[in-house]
Amino acid sequence: MIFPPDDLEPWFPIETERLMLREARPEDFDDIHAYAVRDDVVRFMIWGPNTPEETRAALDGWLDEQALWPRTGVNLVIEELAMERVVGSIRLTIQDAANRTADMGYTLHSDVWRRGYGTEAARAVLQAAFGPLGLHRVFAMADTDNVGSWRIMEKMGMRREATLRKNRQVRGDWRDNHVYAILAEEFTRI
């Protein structure tokens, strides 16, 4: 079976209580660059802090990808509904189609940390992953020092399956990462 199937309908945009998860628009550049340039936001990322040209290239890449459907990877911006501004992004990418496994990643502007936005966005994407997408397993990785990120994973009911030693280089330093995962049957019990 081909996954995702050709007749799969887009499972987004997704509106939650406080957020809209939607495809990016050209006019989102300033909001995206506002978090992509911040040292505190990209501290554990393999990218950034971005120059305006790097943010433009990333946004242009997302816009190009959005022309394809179906596609195995979906990047969505996280828009804060009350302020009508983009405060982050979230991604779901099929990594193993035969076994219906995807990975998830997210980035949030530090101005909105500790408000539950990461948890709200991750829960919505997992609901889509295990609902209309029919995935079996979703995993995510976070730097071992990125407590905020892996706490979101734990709130979603994801289990820490491994700690990968020095598996990712970030600005010249080899970093350890935790791997978390959740199965469809586990998520439906939350």
Secondary structure in CASP SS format (residue, H / E / C, confidence):
PFRMAT SS
TARGET T0000
AUTHOR 0000-0000-0000
METHOD secondary structure of the structure
MODEL  1
M C 1.00
I C 1.00
F C 1.00
P C 1.00
P C 1.00
D C 1.00
D C 1.00
L C 1.00
E C 1.00
P C 1.00
W C 1.00
F C 1.00
P C 1.00
I E 1.00
E E 1.00
T C 1.00
E C 1.00
R C 1.00
L E 1.00
M E 1.00
L E 1.00
R E 1.00
E C 1.00
A C 1.00
R C 1.00
P H 1.00
E H 1.00
D H 1.00
F H 1.00
D H 1.00
D H 1.00
I H 1.00
H H 1.00
A H 1.00
Y H 1.00
A H 1.00
V C 1.00
R C 1.00
D H 1.00
D H 1.00
V H 1.00
V H 1.00
R C 1.00
F C 1.00
M C 1.00
I C 1.00
W C 1.00
G C 1.00
P C 1.00
N C 1.00
T C 1.00
P H 1.00
E H 1.00
E H 1.00
T H 1.00
R H 1.00
A H 1.00
A H 1.00
L H 1.00
D H 1.00
G H 1.00
W H 1.00
L H 1.00
D H 1.00
E H 1.00
Q H 1.00
A C 1.00
L C 1.00
W C 1.00
P C 1.00
R C 1.00
T C 1.00
G E 1.00
V E 1.00
N E 1.00
L E 1.00
V E 1.00
I E 1.00
E E 1.00
E E 1.00
L C 1.00
A C 1.00
M C 1.00
E C 1.00
R E 1.00
V E 1.00
V E 1.00
G E 1.00
S E 1.00
I E 1.00
R E 1.00
L E 1.00
T E 1.00
I E 1.00
Q E 1.00
D E 1.00
A C 1.00
A C 1.00
N C 1.00
R C 1.00
T E 1.00
A E 1.00
D E 1.00
M E 1.00
G E 1.00
Y E 1.00
T E 1.00
L E 1.00
H C 1.00
S H 1.00
D H 1.00
V H 1.00
W C 1.00
R C 1.00
R C 1.00
G C 1.00
Y H 1.00
G H 1.00
T H 1.00
E H 1.00
A H 1.00
A H 1.00
R H 1.00
A H 1.00
V H 1.00
L H 1.00
Q H 1.00
A H 1.00
A H 1.00
F H 1.00
G C 1.00
P C 1.00
L C 1.00
G C 1.00
L C 1.00
H C 1.00
R E 1.00
V E 1.00
F E 1.00
A E 1.00
M E 1.00
A E 1.00
D E 1.00
T C 1.00
D C 1.00
N C 1.00
V H 1.00
G H 1.00
S H 1.00
W H 1.00
R H 1.00
I H 1.00
M H 1.00
E H 1.00
K H 1.00
M C 1.00
G C 1.00
M C 1.00
R E 1.00
R E 1.00
E E 1.00
A E 1.00
T E 1.00
L E 1.00
R E 1.00
K E 1.00
N E 1.00
R E 1.00
Q E 1.00
V E 1.00
R C 1.00
G C 1.00
D E 1.00
W E 1.00
R E 1.00
D E 1.00
N E 1.00
H E 1.00
V E 1.00
Y E 1.00
A E 1.00
I E 1.00
L E 1.00
A H 1.00
E H 1.00
E H 1.00
F H 1.00
T C 1.00
R C 1.00
I C 1.00
END
